[in-house]
Amino acid sequence: MENSTNGTEQFNGEGFVEELRNELQEIDSMEVGDHAQRFEALHQKLNQALSSIDGL
């Protein structure tokens, strides 16, 4: 089941990475004092993504 289409339908890795890159660029342009809250939200998003693909 390595190439299961169910996994790609539930999780688009390339789109997710692009979204993360855009968020990191936004954070980079913000004031340093505002980074912590955005990094925490990004960390939660990464944890959710890893949890959703854990069974693949």
Secondary structure as a PSIPRED ss2 file (coil, helix, strand):
# PSIPRED VFORMAT (PSIPRED V4.0)

   1 M C   1.000  0.000  0.000
   2 E C   1.000  0.000  0.000
   3 N C   1.000  0.000  0.000
   4 S C   1.000  0.000  0.000
   5 T H   0.000  1.000  0.000
   6 N H   0.000  1.000  0.000
   7 G H   0.000  1.000  0.000
   8 T H   0.000  1.000  0.000
   9 E H   0.000  1.000  0.000
  10 Q H   0.000  1.000  0.000
  11 F C   1.000  0.000  0.000
  12 N C   1.000  0.000  0.000
  13 G H   0.000  1.000  0.000
  14 E H   0.000  1.000  0.000
  15 G H   0.000  1.000  0.000
  16 F H   0.000  1.000  0.000
  17 V H   0.000  1.000  0.000
  18 E H   0.000  1.000  0.000
  19 E H   0.000  1.000  0.000
  20 L H   0.000  1.000  0.000
  21 R H   0.000  1.000  0.000
  22 N H   0.000  1.000  0.000
  23 E H   0.000  1.000  0.000
  24 L H   0.000  1.000  0.000
  25 Q H   0.000  1.000  0.000
  26 E H   0.000  1.000  0.000
  27 I H   0.000  1.000  0.000
  28 D H   0.000  1.000  0.000
  29 S C   1.000  0.000  0.000
  30 M C   1.000  0.000  0.000
  31 E C   1.000  0.000  0.000
  32 V H   0.000  1.000  0.000
  33 G H   0.000  1.000  0.000
  34 D H   0.000  1.000  0.000
  35 H H   0.000  1.000  0.000
  36 A H   0.000  1.000  0.000
  37 Q H   0.000  1.000  0.000
  38 R H   0.000  1.000  0.000
  39 F H   0.000  1.000  0.000
  40 E H   0.000  1.000  0.000
  41 A H   0.000  1.000  0.000
  42 L H   0.000  1.000  0.000
  43 H H   0.000  1.000  0.000
  44 Q H   0.000  1.000  0.000
  45 K H   0.000  1.000  0.000
  46 L H   0.000  1.000  0.000
  47 N H   0.000  1.000  0.000
  48 Q H   0.000  1.000  0.000
  49 A H   0.000  1.000  0.000
  50 L H   0.000  1.000  0.000
  51 S H   0.000  1.000  0.000
  52 S H   0.000  1.000  0.000
  53 I H   0.000  1.000  0.000
  54 D C   1.000  0.000  0.000
  55 G C   1.000  0.000  0.000
  56 L C   1.000  0.000  0.000
